[in-house]
């Protein structure tokens, strides 16, 4: 698009007709003939310390719009504004755009509406343990690929009773195999070894029942488990 001195004329604006312009691919309308760079950034949710450019038709170079600069939006052609430096990432599968190289954990939490009691992780390559991101931590978004963050509920410390003995449990769920290991010290996968697991005082609507190999149940405080072993040989 072109600036006023390139056209050589100032075009009067009809105050009854809104002016249209585009910022980062999104259409906007206004009845104001002039807007500053700062006002344009605020409309699009772009930080004030980010460089905003006005796309100018060839052979002209794109124009940097400073925060204080007044831009005439009443020119004949639609004005297109854009940011050259922006980074994309995901929070719980939802895409986000950030205009700086670094982001803090607390900013990730606020953007993703993640409760304070939940834990944020950076999803790392298969075979590597996911990296927990605390609120004060700074993450570099300029590394190769798009960073993927996800949140999990913070484990609660509960007491469960296995074969009349109390155990502290810090996970949301517990598996058949984990209960056997708590009851007998380890889980024996020998086909001649069998186990029976029953529970009570669990969550409704099925507060009691029987578990089979591979099964998982949600844990409730003071939930009771009975584990027995049988030898099939």
N, C-alpha and C positions, 0 to 999 in steps of 0.2 A: 504494500500500500504506500501512498505518497503523502508527504507532509505539505503544509499550506504553501510554503515558498516554492515547492516543486510545481504545484498547480498554478500559482500566481494569483489566485483569487480566493476570497472567503465566501463560502456559500451560506446564505441565511438558513436558519433552522426553524422549521414549523414546530412550535412548542406543543401542538396537539398530537403530533405523531412521534412515537417513541423511536429512539435511535438504537440500532442493533450493532453489536460487536461480539467478538469471539475471544475467549481466553482459554488457552489449553484445550481447544476443541469443543468447548461448551459455549452455547449461545447465551447472550445477556441483552437486556433492554434497559434503556434509561431515558428520562426526559431532560437530563442535564447535557448540554452541549459539550462541556469540558469536564474531564475528570483527571485527577492527579495519578501518578504512578502508584502512590500509596493507596488511594481509593480503589484502584483496579485490583491491586493485590488483596486487599481486604475482602472484596467481592468474591474472589476466587479461592480464598483461604490460603494464600501464598504468604509465607513469612516476609516481613518488610526488608530483611537483609538479603533477600534473594534477588538476583538480577532478572528483570523483566524486559523483554524485547518486543518491538513492533516490527512485524514482517513488512518489508519494503520491496516493491516490485523490482525486478532486475532492470538496470545493472546496479541499483543502489544497494548499499550494505544495510542489513537489519539494524534498527535504531534502538539503542539502550534507553529505556525510560526510567529516569531517576524518580525517587519518591516524590519530589517536589514539582516535577515537570507536569505542566498542563497539556493534555492531549485533546485535540479537537475531534470529536466523534461524529460531527455533522458533514464530513467530507463525503463525496459521491460513493466511494467504494467502502465496503465493510472492512473495518480494521481488525487485524488478527494479532493477538498478543500471545507470547509463548515464553517458556522458561527453557534454557538450553541444558542446564544441569538439574536433573531430577533422577531419583532412584526409586525403584519399586520393590515391594516386599509383601509378605502375606502374614496375617494374624488369624489363626484358626480358620485358614482357608479363604479368607476374604482379602482381596488386593488393596494395597494402600500405596500412595505416592508421597515421597519425602524429598525435601529440597536441600537437604544437607547431607554430608558424608556420614555423620555420626548421629546416633539416636540413643537416648537413655532408656533404661528399663521402665522407669515411671511413665515415660512418654508412650511406650508400647502399651502399657497397661491402660492409660487413658484413651488412646486411640481405639483399642479393642474392647473397651468397656469391661475390662477384666477385674473381678472383685479383688479387694486387697488380700483376702485370705487364700486366693489361688496362686499357684506357682507358674511362672513363665519359663518356657524352654525354647532354645534354638535347635531346630531340627537339623542334625548333622548326618553325614553320609552313613549308609548302612555299615554296620560293624563298629561304629563309634558311638559312645554314650552321649545322649543329647545333653547340651550345655544349659544348666540352669542360669537364668538371667535375673539378677536381683535389681531392685529399683534404682540403685545408684550406679549400676554398671553401664558403661558406654560401649555400644556395638558399632562396628564399622560396616556400613551398608554398601561400600564400594567394592567389596570383594567379588570375584567372579560368581555369576549366578544370582538368583533372587533368594534372599534370606526368607526362611519360613519359621515363624514363631507359633507356638501353641501353648495353651494353658491347661493345667490340671488342678483339680481340687487338692488342697493341702491335706495330707494324711492326718487323720485324727488318732489320738492315742486312746485306744479302747481296751477294756478287759474282757477276755473271753475265757470260758471254763471248758477245758478239755480233759475228759476222764477225771473230773472232780478237782483238777489242778488249775489255778489261775495263770493266765499268760497275758502279757501286754502285746497288743496288736496295733500296728500303725498304718495299715492299708484299708482301703474301702471294702475289698473283697478278700475271701480266702478260698483256696482250692481244696479239693479232696486230698491231693498229694501233700499239701502243706499241713493239713490236719493230722494225717498219718505221721508225718515227720515230727510234729509237736508231741504226739502221743507216745511214739516209740523211738524217737531220736533220729530216725531216717525212714525213707520210703524204699521198700524192697520191691523191685519190678519183676521179680521171679514169678512166672506164670503159676507156679504151685503155691504162691502166697496170696491169700485173699484178705480183703479188708471190708468192714462194714462201718459206715459213718451215718449217724443220725444226729439231728439237731432239734432244739426247741428254744422258745423265747426269741425267735427271729422276727423279721419284718412281716407285717400283714401284706397281702392276704394269705400267705403261706408261712405262718410263724413256726411251723415244725414240719419235718419231713426227713427223707433219706437221700443221701448223696451217692453218686456212682463215680467211677474213675473218670477223670477229666472234668468233673462238674465244678462249678464255682458258685458261691453264695455270698450275698452282701452281708457284711458283719454289723451286728448291733451290740451295744454295750451290755455286758453280762450275759451274752448269748451262750447257751450250753451245747456242747458237742460230746457225743459218746462214740469212741472209736474202738473197734474190736478187730483182732487179727485171727485168721484161720489158716491152717495148713492143709492144702488139698492133696498132698502127696500120700 
